[in-house]
Amino acid sequence: MTDQAILSPPVAVAGVPKIRMRGVRKAFGAKQVLDGVDIDVDARHSLVILGGSGSGKSVTIKSILGLIEPDEGTIEVDGRDVLRMGWREREALGDRIGMLFQNGALFDSLPVWENVCFKLLAQKRITRAKARDHAAEVLAQVGLAGSVGDLSPAELSGGMQKRVALARAIAARPDIIFFDEPTTGLDPIMGAVIDGLIVDCVKKLGATAVSITHDMASARRIGDTAAMLHKGRIVWSGPAGALGHTGNALVDQFANGEREGPIQMELRR
Ligand SMILES: Nc1ncnc2c1ncn2[C@@H]1O[C@H](COP(=O)(O)OP(=O)(O)OP(=O)(O)O)[C@@H](O)[C@H]1O
């Protein structure tokens, strides 16, 4: 496969955030999940979105991915409004996006190498013979031997499955990558290893990353910035390294996992 087949076109627009959401609102029935979400992610930066269960983190990511249509607001990628794109442009945007799903979402019916190159094969951007070599290269990037490519995902440990899912997310060399709970279900050491790989891979690709996590150690490791979603809005954003001592009582309570604080008081009401 030529690099041409998998390289994303250089699309950075000077002075324009890679991703910009403004006033995004989404309700399901009577439930207003997003109530005016504003987010900016600069190119080559890594944003972590925090928030309680059901606060709308996945809905936010799915809206950027075009899987959920917001009721109001704008979502721009490289200054282009994704909600008003034609299908061709949206498809081209999809080709530049990688995604690591919460549970890995690997297909047990396919060997690892086909999982890694799934999108490239499905879109006929690569031959099967070249996909095998490409998968071995990408597996090496996430610390796995090429021979793992012939195994079924079901034969792998949770940590290895996450590595394969990461390999799949980066295989087409995307310039935007979404990570949904990348360390869930892993022990703390394996979680740190996966975080390290995520940081390395994102940096090597020069990609922009948006992650969802409940794991604060992971948020500090993989995020340049963090944003907290609460009651349908971003109530705080700042350096991920400051989580736990931001001075914002709500964010600090959440990040430190404290029972007492403004979130608890709201739950009691
Ligand atoms: N397709 C849908 N139809 C109806 N309700 C939905 C749909 N998608 C999400 N919701 C609702 O929107 C709310 C936010 O869901 P979302 O999955 O974004 O939460 P989350 O912050 O990612 O939660 P968690 O941390 O538990 O994964 C929830 O109440 C959920 O039930």
Ligand as a Chemical Component Dictionary entry (heavy atoms), coordinates in Angstrom:
data_LIG
# 
_chem_comp.id                   LIG 
_chem_comp.type                 NON-POLYMER 
_chem_comp.pdbx_formal_charge   0 
_chem_comp.three_letter_code    LIG 
# 
loop_
_chem_comp_atom.comp_id 
_chem_comp_atom.atom_id 
_chem_comp_atom.alt_atom_id 
_chem_comp_atom.type_symbol 
_chem_comp_atom.charge 
_chem_comp_atom.model_Cartn_x 
_chem_comp_atom.model_Cartn_y 
_chem_comp_atom.model_Cartn_z 
_chem_comp_atom.pdbx_ordinal 
LIG N1  N1  N 0 -30.224 7.453  21.457 1  
LIG C1  C1  C 0 -30.691 7.837  22.645 2  
LIG N2  N2  N 0 -32.010 7.829  22.894 3  
LIG C2  C2  C 0 -32.516 8.230  24.080 4  
LIG N3  N3  N 0 -31.746 8.668  25.116 5  
LIG C3  C3  C 0 -30.419 8.699  24.923 6  
LIG C4  C4  C 0 -29.822 8.282  23.684 7  
LIG N4  N4  N 0 -28.474 8.439  23.799 8  
LIG C5  C5  C 0 -28.257 8.913  25.045 9  
LIG N5  N5  N 0 -29.418 9.072  25.717 10 
LIG C6  C6  C 0 -29.560 9.583  27.074 11 
LIG O1  O1  O 0 -28.753 10.734 27.197 12 
LIG C7  C7  C 0 -28.164 10.801 28.494 13 
LIG C8  C8  C 0 -26.664 10.982 28.348 14 
LIG O2  O2  O 0 -26.115 9.780  27.816 15 
LIG P1  P1  P 0 -24.563 9.587  27.550 16 
LIG O3  O3  O 0 -24.407 8.200  27.046 17 
LIG O4  O4  O 0 -24.038 10.691 26.697 18 
LIG O5  O5  O 0 -23.965 9.744  29.009 19 
LIG P2  P2  P 0 -22.443 9.635  29.467 20 
LIG O6  O6  O 0 -22.078 10.930 30.103 21 
LIG O7  O7  O 0 -21.591 9.192  28.327 22 
LIG O8  O8  O 0 -22.599 8.515  30.586 23 
LIG P3  P3  P 0 -21.613 7.320  31.081 24 
LIG O9  O9  O 0 -20.454 7.999  31.765 25 
LIG O10 O10 O 0 -22.452 6.580  32.063 26 
LIG O11 O11 O 0 -21.223 6.509  29.873 27 
LIG C9  C9  C 0 -28.575 9.532  29.222 28 
LIG O12 O12 O 0 -29.679 9.841  30.049 29 
LIG C10 C10 C 0 -29.010 8.604  28.116 30 
LIG O13 O13 O 0 -30.001 7.719  28.554 31 
# 
loop_
_chem_comp_bond.comp_id 
_chem_comp_bond.atom_id_1 
_chem_comp_bond.atom_id_2 
_chem_comp_bond.value_order 
_chem_comp_bond.pdbx_ordinal 
LIG N1  C1  SING 1  
LIG C1  N2  SING 2  
LIG C1  C4  DOUB 3  
LIG N2  C2  DOUB 4  
LIG C2  N3  SING 5  
LIG N3  C3  DOUB 6  
LIG C3  C4  SING 7  
LIG C3  N5  SING 8  
LIG C4  N4  SING 9  
LIG N4  C5  DOUB 10 
LIG C5  N5  SING 11 
LIG N5  C6  SING 12 
LIG C6  O1  SING 13 
LIG C6  C10 SING 14 
LIG O1  C7  SING 15 
LIG C7  C8  SING 16 
LIG C7  C9  SING 17 
LIG C8  O2  SING 18 
LIG O2  P1  SING 19 
LIG P1  O3  DOUB 20 
LIG P1  O4  SING 21 
LIG P1  O5  SING 22 
LIG O5  P2  SING 23 
LIG P2  O6  DOUB 24 
LIG P2  O7  SING 25 
LIG P2  O8  SING 26 
LIG O8  P3  SING 27 
LIG P3  O9  DOUB 28 
LIG P3  O10 SING 29 
LIG P3  O11 SING 30 
LIG C9  O12 SING 31 
LIG C9  C10 SING 32 
LIG C10 O13 SING 33 
# 
